[in-house]
Amino acid sequence: MPPWVASVSRSTTLLAGRVTERLPVALRCRHDGKPRFPNLRARSASTQVSPTAINLRPNIPSRNQELHDALSALSGAAETHVNISRLQLALRGLEAQDAVTRVAVLGLNSQVSAQRLARLLLADPLGAEEWWEKELDKPSSGDAGAVLLKFGEDSDAYPPSPLYKVLSVPSRTLRTHNLEVLVSTLNVNVANIVGSSSAESSKESVLVPKLQATATRGLPVPYPVHKTLLLGEGLDSAVAFGRFSSDSAEDLDDVVKMAIELPASLKEPNPDMETATSAINVELGTEALASFRESIQNSVAYERGWFRSGLAGLSKWFAHDIQTSDPIKPAMKTLISSIADDVEANILKEDTAQLQKLASPPTEISASIIGHLETWAEKSHTELRDQLDVAFSAQNWHKLSWWKLFWRVDDVTMLTSEILERRWLVSAEKNSIYLAGRMNQADYPEDLQGSVVNTVPETTTWETAPTIENPRTDLSTEVRNPQPWPEAISMTRTELIDTTIPPLQALAQRLVLATFSTTSISSALSALLYATSSFTLFEASAVAAVGLTFSLRHMQRTWEGARESWQGTVREEGRLQLKSTEDLVRTIVRHKENEMLGRGESESVKDRRAAREAVSKVREALKKMNDGL
């Protein structure tokens, strides 16, 4: 007898036993395929919390109390090192007698393919095609959101959510394992991300998928899950995901399964759930399911098609570690252990970064900063001298000569402001930003650096972060008002424009008016003398000439003196500002050296130590629970 014939005979016998066992369930289906469970509506604790009950203290089972307290303490001690969404999922699970297990089915290329795969994993082959199966098999539009599958009848009503569409599915798998299935896409272009180059680790991207509200443009909301089933199409998807998950491949083995859509194999694959990747064929699985529903006599063909499609091993992995056990489900234990591992890994990364900073002697860092400072100061002083020389010898400055003041008096403000804005330490101000950036990179105090603007986004705390229970789709992507650091050069330029130019403009106007007034008075006196006395025309004109000469000489001497004084003020203020900035940077360097020489235990070290202690308490509580103490 050929081996495959014996295999088919054994499969037929096993399938007949399943038919006998599941026949009462099939009889509960109506002729139109819709579910009918009048007395089978099991209600279990879910991770969803009503908004009106957010501040209520949960009734935590006594066996979970110690572990719940340890995790709550971890959220405070390691808030900068822990993934808030996954921690909240673990806390919700410990607050219930039999918490819901969340499993995500994410498509790398298409959500439609993920929906069809979820349908095959949850469908009852002994019943007619259900309405929810048709709903999942529909081709969705481009803006379709995620789908959440919960156990229940089609008449069950769930609160609407802007993040996903809820379908009530009368599936035995969902009911038996108290399971919820999220069907969506990964929302990460894995083909363009290699290793740990992404902003978050691949582990967080897969186990905390981001859901986007379809009706609003709020921030993506994380939806943490216990396990994730990824579906890719072709070998390219497998290669791209392998590169993407290279930073945390070992951490994903137990909680992530990669299914690759490939042509059906001629041989039945070994349904081994231990492998991280499985080759499947959704079309073949769909045909096998349809053939068995058409007639129970097609059981052998169904069995062979189901195993050839690779869905048998996938179904086995799907239900693995989510069965109810005492005191908590294995999936919950894995989640808590993973959270503790992630916190320790993040603390280790921060320790390594701190050691790398300390490995470089302070004197080398200081010497580098001082070298950049001296280069900046030399270039800035040269710029101040050369640029102002060019400005004060240019045509625009000569337009303000005393004899041109009569028709240029209204241009004083414009021409002098242009000199300050275009010629006064413009490059020095830009280079000071680069110098401040080098100091920031070397971990020098930010509040003493100058000439940059630091825009800091609004801080999100553990209580205010968007979660699946509190999506907060009303959040805006705008940042807080910028916090400017001291901008000495820019402020000094503004002060020069505000304090020195208006008096210069007023002086020019007074001199022009005084010149016209003096000339007019002397001319009137000259005419009066000529008309009322024996003065000749030459003698009377001499009086007018003396008045004109005196007024013009006064105007020339006063205005040219004011211009030279303004030039000296501008040069001296620039020199003082450069010297002040240089002294400030040297003070910062000395302060940093003294801090490095006499540094003790920093606050960050204390925070990391407290986080490690909190992780240890979580592990101890989990060990006690496993040991049954």
C-alpha positions as CSV (number, residue, x, y, z in Angstrom):
1,M,0.0,0.0,0.0
2,P,1.5,3.4,-0.9
3,P,2.4,5.6,2.0
4,W,0.0,8.4,1.0
5,V,-2.9,5.9,0.9
6,A,-2.3,4.9,4.5
7,S,-2.0,8.6,5.4
8,V,-5.3,9.4,3.8
9,S,-7.0,6.5,5.6
10,R,-5.7,7.6,8.9
11,S,-6.8,11.2,8.1
12,T,-10.2,10.0,7.2
13,T,-10.6,8.2,10.4
14,L,-9.5,11.2,12.4
15,L,-11.8,13.4,10.4
16,A,-14.8,11.1,11.0
17,G,-14.2,11.4,14.7
18,R,-14.1,15.2,14.5
19,V,-17.4,15.1,12.5
20,T,-19.1,13.0,15.2
21,E,-17.8,15.3,17.9
22,R,-18.7,18.6,16.2
23,L,-22.0,17.6,14.7
24,P,-24.1,19.3,17.4
25,V,-22.4,22.5,16.7
26,A,-23.1,22.2,13.0
27,L,-26.8,21.6,13.7
28,R,-26.9,24.9,15.5
29,C,-26.5,26.7,12.1
30,R,-29.6,27.8,10.2
31,H,-30.1,27.0,6.6
32,D,-29.0,30.5,5.5
33,G,-25.6,30.1,7.3
34,K,-26.2,32.7,10.0
35,P,-25.3,31.7,13.6
36,R,-27.8,30.7,16.2
37,F,-26.4,30.6,19.7
38,P,-29.3,31.5,22.0
39,N,-27.7,30.2,25.2
40,L,-24.1,30.2,24.2
41,R,-23.1,33.8,24.8
42,A,-20.0,33.5,27.0
43,R,-18.9,36.8,28.4
44,S,-15.3,37.2,29.6
45,A,-13.2,40.0,30.8
46,S,-11.9,42.1,28.0
47,T,-9.1,44.6,27.8
48,Q,-11.5,47.2,26.6
49,V,-12.5,49.6,29.4
50,S,-15.5,51.9,29.3
51,P,-14.6,55.6,29.4
52,T,-16.9,56.1,32.4
53,A,-15.0,53.4,34.4
54,I,-11.5,54.7,33.7
55,N,-10.9,55.9,37.3
56,L,-12.5,52.9,39.0
57,R,-10.1,50.7,40.9
58,P,-10.1,47.2,39.2
59,N,-11.0,44.1,41.2
60,I,-7.7,42.3,40.8
61,P,-7.7,38.6,41.6
62,S,-5.7,37.9,44.7
63,R,-3.3,35.6,42.9
64,N,-2.3,38.4,40.5
65,Q,-2.1,41.2,43.1
66,E,1.7,41.0,43.7
67,L,2.6,40.8,40.1
68,H,0.2,43.6,39.2
69,D,1.8,45.8,41.9
70,A,5.2,45.0,40.6
71,L,4.3,45.9,37.1
72,S,2.6,49.1,38.3
73,A,5.8,50.1,40.1
74,L,7.8,49.3,36.9
75,S,5.7,51.9,35.0
76,G,6.9,54.6,37.4
77,A,10.5,53.5,37.9
78,A,11.2,52.7,34.2
79,E,8.8,55.0,32.4
80,T,11.5,56.0,29.9
81,H,12.6,52.5,29.2
82,V,9.3,50.6,28.9
83,N,6.8,50.4,26.1
84,I,3.7,51.9,27.7
85,S,1.2,50.1,25.4
86,R,2.5,46.6,26.1
87,L,2.7,47.4,29.8
88,Q,-0.9,48.5,29.9
89,L,-1.9,45.3,28.1
90,A,-0.2,43.2,30.7
91,L,-1.8,45.2,33.6
92,R,-5.3,44.8,32.0
93,G,-4.7,41.1,31.7
94,L,-3.8,40.7,35.4
95,E,-6.9,42.7,36.4
96,A,-9.3,40.0,35.0
97,Q,-10.1,36.5,35.9
98,D,-9.8,35.3,32.3
99,A,-8.4,38.0,30.2
100,V,-8.8,38.3,26.5
101,T,-5.8,37.2,24.4
102,R,-5.0,39.5,21.5
103,V,-3.6,38.1,18.2
104,A,-2.9,40.2,15.2
105,V,-2.9,39.0,11.6
106,L,-1.0,41.6,9.7
107,G,-0.4,41.7,5.9
108,L,2.9,43.0,4.6
109,N,1.4,43.7,1.2
110,S,-2.3,43.7,1.6
111,Q,-5.0,43.7,4.3
112,V,-7.3,41.7,2.0
113,S,-4.9,38.8,2.0
114,A,-4.7,39.0,5.8
115,Q,-8.5,39.0,6.1
116,R,-8.8,35.9,3.9
117,L,-6.2,34.1,6.0
118,A,-8.0,35.0,9.2
119,R,-11.3,33.7,7.8
120,L,-9.7,30.3,7.0
121,L,-8.2,30.0,10.5
122,L,-11.6,30.8,12.2
123,A,-14.1,29.3,9.9
124,D,-16.1,26.1,10.8
125,P,-15.8,23.6,8.0
126,L,-18.9,21.7,9.2
127,G,-21.1,24.8,8.9
128,A,-22.3,26.8,5.9
129,E,-20.5,29.9,4.9
130,E,-21.2,32.6,7.5
131,W,-22.0,36.3,6.8
132,W,-18.8,37.4,8.5
133,E,-16.8,35.2,6.1
134,K,-18.3,37.0,3.2
135,E,-17.5,40.3,4.9
136,L,-13.9,39.4,5.3
137,D,-13.7,38.0,1.7
138,K,-14.9,41.3,0.2
139,P,-12.3,43.4,-1.6
140,S,-11.8,46.5,0.6
141,S,-11.2,50.0,-0.6
142,G,-7.9,51.8,-0.2
143,D,-9.0,53.7,2.9
144,A,-10.5,50.7,4.7
145,G,-9.4,50.5,8.4
146,A,-8.5,47.6,10.5
147,V,-11.0,44.8,11.5
148,L,-11.4,43.4,15.0
149,L,-12.9,40.0,15.3
150,K,-14.7,39.2,18.5
151,F,-16.8,36.2,19.6
152,G,-20.5,36.8,19.4
153,E,-23.5,36.8,17.2
154,D,-24.3,39.3,14.4
155,S,-26.8,41.0,16.7
156,D,-24.2,41.8,19.3
157,A,-23.4,45.5,19.4
158,Y,-20.0,46.9,20.4
159,P,-19.1,50.5,21.0
160,P,-18.0,52.1,17.6
161,S,-14.3,52.9,17.3
162,P,-12.7,55.2,14.8
163,L,-9.7,52.9,14.7
164,Y,-11.2,49.6,13.5
165,K,-14.4,47.9,12.5
166,V,-15.8,45.3,14.9
167,L,-17.2,42.0,13.6
168,S,-19.1,39.6,15.9
169,V,-17.9,36.1,14.9
170,P,-19.5,32.9,16.3
171,S,-16.2,31.0,16.1
172,R,-15.4,28.2,18.5
173,T,-11.8,29.2,18.4
174,L,-12.6,32.7,19.6
175,R,-14.9,31.3,22.3
176,T,-12.8,28.5,23.6
177,H,-9.6,30.5,23.9
178,N,-11.2,33.8,24.8
179,L,-9.5,35.4,21.8
180,E,-9.7,38.6,19.8
181,V,-8.1,38.9,16.4
182,L,-7.0,42.1,14.8
183,V,-6.7,42.1,11.0
184,S,-4.7,45.0,9.6
185,T,-1.4,45.8,7.8
186,L,2.0,46.3,9.3
187,N,2.0,50.0,8.3
188,V,5.8,49.8,7.9
189,N,7.7,49.7,4.6
190,V,10.0,46.8,5.5
191,A,11.7,46.9,2.1
192,N,13.2,50.4,2.8
193,I,14.2,49.7,6.4
194,V,17.3,47.6,7.2
195,G,18.1,46.4,10.7
196,S,17.8,48.9,13.5
197,S,17.7,52.0,11.3
198,S,14.1,52.6,12.1
199,A,12.9,54.9,14.8
200,E,11.5,52.0,16.8
201,S,12.6,48.3,17.0
202,S,11.1,45.8,14.7
203,K,9.7,44.0,17.8
204,E,7.7,47.0,18.7
205,S,6.5,47.5,15.2
206,V,5.2,44.0,14.9
207,L,3.8,43.5,18.5
208,V,2.4,47.0,18.8
209,P,0.9,47.8,15.4
210,K,-0.2,51.3,14.8
211,L,-3.9,52.0,13.9
212,Q,-4.9,55.1,12.0
213,A,-8.3,56.6,12.4
214,T,-10.0,56.7,9.0
215,A,-12.1,59.8,9.7
216,T,-9.5,62.0,11.4
217,R,-5.9,62.9,11.0
218,G,-4.9,62.3,14.6
219,L,-1.8,60.5,15.7
220,P,-1.5,56.7,15.0
221,V,-2.7,54.8,18.1
222,P,-0.8,51.7,19.2
223,Y,-2.7,48.4,19.6
224,P,-0.6,46.0,21.6
225,V,-1.1,42.3,21.0
226,H,0.2,39.0,22.6
227,K,1.1,37.3,19.3
228,T,1.3,38.4,15.7
229,L,0.9,36.4,12.4
230,L,2.5,38.1,9.4
231,L,1.5,37.4,5.9
232,G,3.8,38.2,3.0
233,E,3.6,37.4,-0.7
234,G,6.6,35.8,-2.4
235,L,10.2,35.3,-1.3
236,D,10.9,39.0,-1.6
237,S,8.6,39.7,1.4
238,A,10.5,37.0,3.4
239,V,13.9,38.5,2.6
240,A,12.7,42.1,3.3
241,F,11.2,41.1,6.7
242,G,14.3,39.2,7.6
243,R,16.4,42.3,7.1
244,F,13.9,44.4,9.0
245,S,13.7,42.1,12.0
246,S,17.5,41.5,12.2
247,D,17.8,43.7,15.3
248,S,15.4,41.5,17.4
249,A,15.1,38.2,15.5
250,E,15.6,36.0,18.6
251,D,13.0,37.9,20.6
252,L,10.3,37.3,17.9
253,D,10.6,33.5,17.7
254,D,8.0,32.7,20.3
255,V,5.4,35.4,19.5
256,V,5.7,36.1,15.8
257,K,5.0,33.8,12.9
258,M,5.8,34.7,9.3
259,A,3.6,33.1,6.7
260,I,4.7,33.4,3.0
261,E,2.2,33.0,0.2
262,L,3.8,30.6,-2.3
263,P,2.6,28.2,-4.9
264,A,1.2,25.0,-3.4
265,S,3.6,22.2,-2.8
266,L,3.0,18.7,-4.3
267,K,3.9,17.2,-0.9
268,E,2.3,17.7,2.4
269,P,4.6,19.9,4.6
270,N,5.3,18.9,8.1
271,P,3.0,21.0,10.3
272,D,5.8,22.0,12.7
273,M,4.9,25.1,14.6
274,E,8.4,25.6,15.9
275,T,9.6,27.1,12.7
276,A,9.5,30.9,12.5
277,T,8.4,30.8,8.8
278,S,5.7,28.8,7.0
279,A,4.9,28.5,3.3
280,I,1.1,28.7,2.7
281,N,-1.3,28.9,-0.1
282,V,-4.5,30.7,0.8
283,E,-6.2,29.8,-2.5
284,L,-5.7,26.1,-2.0
285,G,-7.0,26.3,1.6
286,T,-10.1,28.2,0.4
287,E,-10.8,25.5,-2.2
288,A,-10.3,22.7,0.3
289,L,-12.8,24.4,2.7
290,A,-15.3,24.9,-0.1
291,S,-15.1,21.3,-1.2
292,F,-15.8,19.9,2.3
293,R,-18.7,22.3,2.8
294,E,-20.1,21.1,-0.6
295,S,-20.1,17.5,0.6
296,I,-18.8,15.6,3.6
297,Q,-17.7,12.9,1.2
298,N,-14.9,15.2,0.1
299,S,-13.2,14.9,3.5
300,V,-10.1,13.2,2.1
301,A,-9.7,15.8,-0.6
302,Y,-10.2,18.5,2.1
303,E,-7.7,16.9,4.4
304,R,-5.0,16.7,1.7
305,G,-5.7,20.2,0.4
306,W,-5.7,21.7,3.9
307,F,-2.3,20.1,4.7
308,R,-0.8,21.0,1.3
309,S,-1.9,24.6,1.8
310,G,0.2,24.8,5.0
311,L,-2.7,26.0,7.1
312,A,-2.7,23.0,9.4
313,G,0.6,24.0,11.0
314,L,-0.5,27.6,11.1
315,S,-3.7,26.7,12.9
316,K,-1.7,24.8,15.5
317,W,0.5,27.8,16.1
318,F,-2.5,30.1,16.2
319,A,-3.9,28.3,19.2
320,H,-0.6,27.6,20.9
321,D,0.1,29.2,24.3
322,I,-3.4,30.9,24.5
323,Q,-5.2,28.1,26.3
324,T,-6.6,28.9,29.8
325,S,-4.2,27.8,32.5
326,D,-3.6,28.5,36.2
327,P,-2.7,31.1,37.3
328,I,-2.4,32.9,34.0
329,K,-2.1,32.0,30.4
330,P,1.3,31.2,28.9
331,A,0.9,34.1,26.4
332,M,0.5,36.5,29.4
333,K,3.7,35.1,31.0
334,T,5.6,35.5,27.8
335,L,4.3,39.1,27.5
336,I,5.5,40.0,31.0
337,S,8.8,38.3,30.6
338,S,9.3,40.2,27.3
339,I,8.5,43.5,28.9
340,A,11.1,42.9,31.6
341,D,13.7,41.8,28.9
342,D,13.0,45.0,26.9
343,V,13.5,47.2,29.9
344,E,16.8,45.6,30.8
345,A,17.9,45.8,27.2
346,N,17.1,49.6,27.0
347,I,18.9,50.2,30.3
348,L,21.9,48.3,29.0
349,K,21.9,50.5,25.8
350,E,21.8,53.7,27.9
351,D,24.6,52.4,30.1
352,T,26.7,51.6,27.1
353,A,26.1,55.1,25.6
354,Q,27.1,56.7,28.9
355,L,30.3,54.6,29.1
356,Q,31.2,55.6,25.6
357,K,30.8,59.3,26.5
358,L,32.9,58.8,29.7
359,A,35.6,56.9,27.8
360,S,36.8,60.0,26.1
361,P,38.8,62.1,28.5
362,P,37.3,65.5,29.4
363,T,40.6,67.2,28.4
364,E,40.3,66.0,24.8
365,I,36.7,67.1,24.5
366,S,37.5,70.5,26.0
367,A,40.5,70.9,23.8
368,S,38.4,70.2,20.8
369,I,35.7,72.7,21.8
370,I,38.3,75.4,22.6
371,G,39.9,74.8,19.2
372,H,36.6,75.3,17.5
373,L,36.0,78.4,19.7
374,E,39.3,80.0,18.8
375,T,38.7,79.4,15.1
376,W,35.3,80.9,15.4
377,A,36.6,83.9,17.3
378,E,39.4,84.6,14.7
379,K,37.0,84.4,11.8
380,S,34.4,86.5,13.5
381,H,36.8,89.3,14.4
382,T,38.1,89.3,10.8
383,E,34.6,89.4,9.5
384,L,33.6,92.3,11.8
385,R,36.6,94.4,10.6
386,D,36.4,93.5,6.9
387,Q,32.6,93.7,6.5
388,L,32.3,97.0,8.2
389,D,35.2,98.4,6.2
390,V,33.3,97.4,3.0
391,A,30.1,98.8,4.4
392,F,31.5,102.2,5.4
393,S,33.3,102.6,2.1
394,A,30.3,101.6,-0.1
395,Q,28.2,103.9,-2.1
396,N,25.2,103.6,0.2
397,W,27.1,105.0,3.2
398,H,28.4,107.9,1.1
399,K,24.8,108.7,0.3
400,L,24.6,109.9,3.9
401,S,27.4,112.5,3.5
402,W,26.6,115.9,5.1
403,W,26.0,117.7,1.8
404,K,23.7,115.0,0.5
405,L,21.6,115.1,3.7
406,F,19.2,117.6,2.3
407,W,17.6,115.1,0.0
408,R,18.7,111.9,1.8
409,V,17.5,112.8,5.3
410,D,14.6,110.2,5.1
411,D,16.9,107.4,4.1
412,V,19.1,107.4,7.2
413,T,17.1,104.7,9.0
414,M,16.9,102.4,6.0
415,L,20.6,102.7,5.0
416,T,22.0,102.3,8.6
417,S,19.6,99.4,9.3
418,E,20.8,97.7,6.1
419,I,24.4,97.9,7.3
420,L,23.6,96.2,10.6
421,E,21.4,93.5,9.1
422,R,23.7,92.5,6.2
423,R,27.2,93.4,7.4
424,W,27.3,93.1,11.2
425,L,28.4,89.6,12.3
426,V,26.1,87.7,10.0
427,S,28.4,84.8,9.4
428,A,29.6,84.8,13.0
429,E,26.0,84.3,14.2
430,K,25.5,81.4,11.9
431,N,28.8,79.8,12.9
432,S,27.9,80.2,16.6
433,I,25.0,77.9,15.9
434,Y,27.4,75.2,14.6
435,L,29.6,75.8,17.7
436,A,26.6,75.3,19.9
437,G,25.7,72.1,18.1
438,R,29.2,70.7,18.7
439,M,28.8,71.6,22.4
440,N,25.4,69.9,22.6
441,Q,26.9,66.8,21.0
442,A,29.6,66.8,23.6
443,D,26.9,66.9,26.3
444,Y,27.6,70.5,27.5
445,P,24.8,72.4,29.3
446,E,22.2,73.5,26.9
447,D,21.0,76.4,28.9
448,L,24.4,78.2,28.5
449,Q,24.8,77.8,24.8
450,G,23.9,80.6,22.4
451,S,22.4,81.5,19.1
452,V,20.1,78.6,18.5
453,V,16.4,77.8,18.9
454,N,15.4,74.5,20.3
455,T,11.9,73.3,19.4
456,V,10.8,70.6,21.9
457,P,7.6,68.6,21.2
458,E,5.1,68.2,24.0
459,T,6.1,65.6,26.5
460,T,3.7,62.6,26.6
461,T,3.5,60.9,29.9
462,W,2.5,57.4,30.8
463,E,-1.0,58.6,31.8
464,T,-1.6,60.8,28.7
465,A,-0.1,58.6,26.0
466,P,-2.6,57.4,23.4
467,T,-3.6,53.8,23.8
468,I,-6.3,51.5,22.4
469,E,-8.4,52.1,25.5
470,N,-7.9,55.9,25.2
471,P,-7.2,56.5,21.5
472,R,-7.0,60.3,21.8
473,T,-7.5,60.9,18.1
474,D,-8.0,64.6,19.0
475,L,-4.2,65.0,19.6
476,S,-2.5,67.4,17.3
477,T,0.9,66.9,15.7
478,E,1.9,70.5,16.4
479,V,4.7,71.1,18.9
480,R,4.9,73.5,21.8
481,N,6.1,77.0,21.4
482,P,9.9,77.1,20.8
483,Q,12.2,77.6,23.8
484,P,15.0,80.0,22.6
485,W,18.4,79.8,24.1
486,P,20.3,83.1,24.6
487,E,20.7,84.8,21.2
488,A,23.3,87.4,22.2
489,I,24.4,88.5,18.7
490,S,20.9,88.8,17.3
491,M,19.7,90.6,20.5
492,T,22.6,93.1,20.3
493,R,21.9,93.8,16.7
494,T,18.3,94.5,17.5
495,E,19.3,96.7,20.4
496,L,21.7,98.7,18.1
497,I,18.9,99.2,15.6
498,D,16.4,100.3,18.3
499,T,18.7,102.5,20.3
500,T,21.3,104.1,18.0
501,I,19.5,104.6,14.7
502,P,16.5,106.7,15.9
503,P,18.7,109.3,17.5
504,L,20.8,109.5,14.4
505,Q,17.7,110.0,12.3
506,A,16.4,112.7,14.6
507,L,19.8,114.5,14.5
508,A,19.8,114.5,10.7
509,Q,16.3,116.0,10.6
510,R,17.3,118.7,13.2
511,L,20.4,119.6,11.4
512,V,18.6,120.1,8.1
513,L,15.9,122.2,9.8
514,A,18.5,124.2,11.7
515,T,20.5,124.9,8.5
516,F,17.4,126.0,6.6
517,S,16.3,128.2,9.5
518,T,19.7,129.9,10.0
519,T,20.1,130.5,6.3
520,S,16.6,131.9,6.1
521,I,17.1,134.2,9.0
522,S,20.5,135.5,7.7
523,S,19.0,136.1,4.3
524,A,16.0,138.0,5.7
525,L,18.4,140.1,7.8
526,S,20.5,140.8,4.7
527,A,17.5,142.0,2.8
528,L,16.3,144.2,5.7
529,L,19.7,145.9,6.0
530,Y,19.8,146.5,2.3
531,A,16.3,148.0,2.2
532,T,16.3,150.1,5.3
533,S,19.9,151.4,5.6
534,S,22.8,152.6,3.7
535,F,24.3,149.1,3.2
536,T,25.3,148.3,-0.3
537,L,24.2,145.1,-1.9
538,F,27.6,143.6,-1.5
539,E,27.7,144.4,2.2
540,A,24.1,143.1,2.8
541,S,24.9,139.9,0.9
542,A,27.9,139.4,3.2
543,V,25.6,138.9,6.1
544,A,23.6,136.3,4.3
545,A,26.8,134.5,3.3
546,V,28.1,134.5,6.8
547,G,24.8,132.9,8.0
548,L,24.9,130.3,5.3
549,T,28.5,129.4,5.9
550,F,28.0,129.1,9.7
551,S,25.0,126.9,9.3
552,L,26.6,124.6,6.7
553,R,29.8,124.4,8.8
554,H,27.8,123.5,11.9
555,M,25.9,120.9,9.9
556,Q,29.1,119.3,8.5
557,R,31.0,119.2,11.8
558,T,28.0,117.8,13.8
559,W,26.8,115.3,11.2
560,E,30.2,113.9,10.3
561,G,31.1,113.6,14.0
562,A,27.8,111.7,14.6
563,R,28.6,109.4,11.7
564,E,32.1,108.6,13.0
565,S,30.7,108.1,16.5
566,W,28.1,105.6,15.1
567,Q,30.8,103.7,13.2
568,G,32.9,103.4,16.4
569,T,29.9,102.3,18.4
570,V,29.0,99.6,15.9
571,R,32.6,98.3,15.8
572,E,33.0,98.4,19.5
573,E,29.7,96.7,20.3
574,G,30.6,93.9,17.8
575,R,34.0,93.4,19.4
576,L,32.5,93.4,22.9
577,Q,29.8,90.9,21.9
578,L,32.4,88.5,20.4
579,K,34.5,88.8,23.5
580,S,31.5,88.1,25.7
581,T,30.5,85.0,23.7
582,E,34.1,83.7,23.8
583,D,34.3,84.2,27.6
584,L,30.9,82.5,28.0
585,V,32.0,79.4,26.1
586,R,35.3,79.2,28.1
587,T,33.3,79.4,31.3
588,I,31.1,76.6,30.1
589,V,34.1,74.4,29.3
590,R,35.7,75.0,32.7
591,H,32.4,74.3,34.4
592,K,32.1,71.0,32.5
593,E,35.7,70.0,33.4
594,N,35.1,70.7,37.0
595,E,31.8,68.7,36.9
596,M,33.6,65.7,35.2
597,L,36.5,65.8,37.7
598,G,34.2,65.9,40.7
599,R,31.2,64.1,39.4
600,G,29.4,61.6,41.6
601,E,26.4,59.5,41.1
602,S,24.1,61.3,38.5
603,E,20.4,61.2,38.5
604,S,20.3,59.1,35.4
605,V,22.3,56.4,37.2
606,K,19.9,56.4,40.1
607,D,17.0,56.2,37.7
608,R,18.5,53.2,35.9
609,R,19.3,51.5,39.3
610,A,15.6,52.0,40.4
611,A,14.4,50.6,37.0
612,R,16.6,47.5,37.5
613,E,15.2,46.9,41.0
614,A,11.7,47.2,39.6
615,V,12.4,44.6,36.9
616,S,13.8,42.3,39.6
617,K,10.6,42.5,41.6
618,V,8.6,41.7,38.5
619,R,10.7,38.6,37.8
620,E,10.4,37.5,41.4
621,A,6.6,37.9,41.4
622,L,6.3,36.0,38.1
623,K,8.5,33.3,39.5
624,K,6.4,33.0,42.6
625,M,3.3,32.7,40.5
626,N,4.8,30.0,38.3
627,D,5.9,28.1,41.4
628,G,2.4,28.4,42.9
629,L,3.6,30.2,46.1
